Amino acid sequence: MLQLYMNNEHFLAGITLKNDSMESNNMAFYTSESPLTVLQNRQQLANEIGYLLKDFVCPEQTHSANFQKITKSQKGNGAENQASAIPQTDALYTYEQGIVLAIFTADCVPVIITNATTGLCAVIHSGWQGTVKEITAKLLQKLMEEGNNPTDFHVQIGMALSQQRFEVDADVYKQFQALGYADDFMYFHKPTKKYHIDNQFTVRQQCLLAGVPTENIQLDRTCTYDAAHGFSYRQQKTCGRHMIFVVRK
């Protein structure tokens, strides 16, 4: 089961969805009961989108602000096993054709960035830790230093945990507050004494502050907790993971 976010002459991008297949269509080795099942799920995806599994590149996500530029020499890293994943990295980008960049989420915010002018495509894993570390803003800054004009960026923010479901204590709230631009995306719920944060809108604000036009940012407001096709770590700690991917054709 797959939802495409983009399929045009330049790029193909989308997200895999939870379903009734093997391990509910889990795409991550590190949460699987059977790595072979994950491999089969990934192979099925590769077949569906018309690429080889060895065209994929996957990172070892550590909730960091680290990103890496990917070239054809790295194709296949993390695709067939976890050991070969790009280490300690939460965002990947490339200018080369035929490299399927992928990250994994289950409540965290996935971000896809493309630029048809330069051929740039990128994918970012931004959980709350990645957001307060400003991984999206830092990658956008790097891409602009490489010659990308922010008005040429197109950003797709994928399905994630909703603000209603994302409740935290004061320690996390203070980290978002320290950003200086997230106050409008948080509220305090007195009955539970919890703060609720909109991680998607915070990431969106990071893109706006970097100069990405409002009309170039798309949001999938589906809540991974509430949707039947969503994997949610908050709902079930042993859940599988969505794969979010982008490839320059």
Secondary structure, DSSP 8 states (H G I E B T S, - for coil): -EEEEEESSSEEEEEE---SSGGGG---GGG-S-HHHHHHHHHHHHHHHT--GGGEE-B---S-S-EEE--GGGTTTTTS-STTSBTT-SEEEESSTT-EEEEEESSSEEEEEEETTTTEEEEEEE-HHHHHTTHHHHHHHHHHHTT--GGG-EEEE--B--TTT-EE-HHHHHHHHTTSS-GGGEEEETTTTEEEE-HHHHHHHHHHHTT--GGGEEE---BTTTSTT---TTT-TT---EEEEEEE-
